[in-house]
Amino acid sequence: MNTPNIVWTRIDERLLHGQIRITWGKHTEANLILVANDDAAEGPNAAFMQAGMKASAGGEYAVRFFSIQKTIDVISKASPRQKIFVLCNNPRDVARLVEGGVPITHCNVGNMHFHEGKRQIAKTVSVDETDIDAFKRLVANGVTCTIQNTPDQTPVDVLTLASA
């Protein structure tokens, strides 16, 4: 069984967009962006969502859209040549991946928008108790979780901010 070459994992509520391609893709030297998201992979608007995200990737990266379960099931079959950038839109999905055996060691948190019932802990990150629980599960599994919008910013621990 292969250990997949996961070069970056990011939570961004918007999933794949220009900043991902321009900023993080180049920074991580990824060559494959894996959008691990049930709605983007199989939801009723999947084709529409995928079209927009593929356009955002600009042809520079291979792009795959897998459900959380499919990601768990097939990521170990990835070629070592694939430098995989895993993209999820919430910490619960990242926790599901890790608990399913996907070898993620670091989770970069970008954009988690404010919604009813959430509280803002950073300029671009708002969380509720479900999110905090997912981050705690990730940390318990050895995953470092930091908020960092762009590579030039200093990463800040999510749970430190969430408990402040």
C-alpha positions, -999 to 999 in steps of 0.1 A, spaced: 0 0 0 13 34 -10 16 64 13 1 92 -8 23 122 -13 0 148 4 18 181 2 -9 203 17 -44 201 32 -65 232 34 -100 241 47 -116 267 25 -154 271 25 -151 283 -12 -131 251 -21 -111 257 -53 -108 293 -64 -81 316 -79 -62 322 -46 -57 284 -42 -43 281 -76 -21 312 -76 -9 313 -40 -11 279 -24 -6 257 -54 26 274 -63 38 275 -27 32 238 -22 44 227 -56 13 205 -59 4 190 -93 -30 175 -83 -58 193 -64 -81 168 -48 -114 184 -38 -127 160 -11 -163 171 -7 -195 150 -10 -215 179 -27 -188 187 -52 -183 150 -61 -219 137 -61 -243 165 -51 -272 178 -72 -251 207 -84 -218 188 -88 -214 194 -125 -219 231 -121 -196 233 -90 -169 213 -108 -170 234 -139 -163 266 -120 -136 250 -99 -119 234 -130 -118 269 -146 -102 283 -114 -75 257 -116 -65 272 -149 -53 240 -165 -21 241 -143 -32 212 -121 -50 179 -124 -82 183 -105 -102 154 -90 -136 156 -71 -140 127 -47 -165 122 -19 -150 118 16 -155 81 15 -140 77 -20 -110 97 -9 -105 73 21 -109 43 -2 -86 53 -31 -59 78 -19 -35 50 -10 -35 41 -47 -21 75 -57 11 75 -77 42 88 -58 45 114 -87 13 130 -76 19 159 -52 -16 160 -37 -32 192 -24 -63 181 -4 -91 207 -2 -121 204 21 -146 231 31 -150 222 67 -130 206 96 -155 177 100 -146 164 66 -109 166 73 -115 147 106 -134 121 87 -105 117 63 -79 114 91 -101 90 111 -105 69 79 -68 65 76 -58 94 52 -22 104 64 -27 141 70 -3 157 94 -11 194 89 -43 212 82 -42 248 70 -74 268 77 -82 295 53 -118 306 50 -146 295 72 -173 322 69 -195 336 96 -230 320 98 -257 320 124 -244 302 155 -207 307 147 -182 331 163 -154 348 146 -119 337 159 -98 353 131 -105 377 103 -115 349 79 -124 321 103 -156 316 123 -164 284 142 -191 267 161 -189 239 187 -191 212 159 -160 228 142 -141 230 175 -149 194 182 -136 184 147 -104 204 153 -99 187 187 -104 153 170 -77 162 144 -52 174 170 -59 142 190 -49 123 159 -16 142 156 -27 168 130 -15 204 135 -43 228 126 -33 264 119 -50 295 104 -29 311 76 -45 328 47 -14 333 26 21 317 28 37 349 40 15 351 71 25 335 104 5 304 111 -17 306 143 -30 276 161 -67 272 156 -75 258 191 -55 286 208 -77 312 191 -109 291 196 -103 289 233 -95 326 237 
